[in-house]
Amino acid sequence: MPVVQSVIKGLIYLPSVKPESRHVAGASRSDSPAGVNPAVAYSRIAAPPADECAWCGHRFGGDDERRPGRIRCARCGVATTSPWPSDEQLSEAYAPWYRPTEGRFSGVGDAVLKRTRSALANRLQRVLPQGPILDVGAGDGTLIEAFRRHGRDAVGVDPYASGDNPHIRAVQLEDMNGGWSAVVFWHSLEHLRRPVRSLRHAAGLVVPGGVLVVAVPNARSLQARLFGDRWLALDLPRHLVHISPQALLSEIEAAGFQVERVSYLRGGQVLFGWLHGLVGRLPGHPDLYDTIRRSEARQAAQSPGFRLYALAAAAVALPFAAVGTAIEVATRSGGSIYVQARRLPDPETTRSASLR
Ligand SMILES: [Zn+2]
């Protein structure tokens, strides 16, 4: 299994990177020292609580389930991040320390990420029809570049775009128009303030017969339930909604698409979600995702000894994480949801064709 090989390779090489000091750079990104429950820490920020579901617009009341840092809607089952962050608070969460131009991960991490994205582009470009591809939330453009290496016309949008990639536009999705053969939301829908509005806008950009691909964390997964406030993909406040497969699929179908494929593994982050969760259960609650990031891209400083402890724990946890992943895939409750759907022909076009 190549994923397991990459993880093992990463774990072998990561401890060899240079140690760094315990100094916490950027005070605002480390109100929560290592070990503190991140959801509880987030729930204390100075911002008003969410008053409505960011997915369906339902006004929150007594029936909705309140958890640290999020409220789960009684109507649609999607959870909304609460407190609801201001634009300034969100900008701070995406500040350059989060995505440094020189890469996010230490050791072979960035190389592994690049290879994973290339493999993803290889797979996707085989299923996407010919024509232009729009990548929503393109980030540093790794996926765009991988598509372009295949000779595909790929363009990205990302209001928080870093770097100067000429194929990424620093605009909102709603500013885009035209007809696209494919629109891809690769772990980006959960970052949007109005995800359903964005999904509907994207649906309108896809030409009939074109494809919509969405990958998001699965908030109803086994790992999400098991690891709760310390689940990898809670990622407050960058993840503003915590989506269920049912809510996502019904919205895609309502937008006039036929779902062709649903996978609970293809969206990635399933095995790593387990590793992160299992390691986070240990004394000191190591944050494995932070451990594998470059020192300057870390949420909180980690001493070399603590990093070694986290990495050794991850190596030991790997077989258990693999079992957890297998159970999630078998029970269709994996840590992420991948949906591939094709836009049906317009009813108008179909009718005029049948009348002819
Ligand atoms: Zn709702």
Boltz pocket constraint, residues with backbone or C-beta under 6 A from the ligand:
constraints:
  - pocket:
      binder: B
      contacts: [[A, 53], [A, 54], [A, 55], [A, 56], [A, 57], [A, 58], [A, 73], [A, 74], [A, 75], [A, 76], [A, 77], [A, 78]]
      max_distance: 6.0
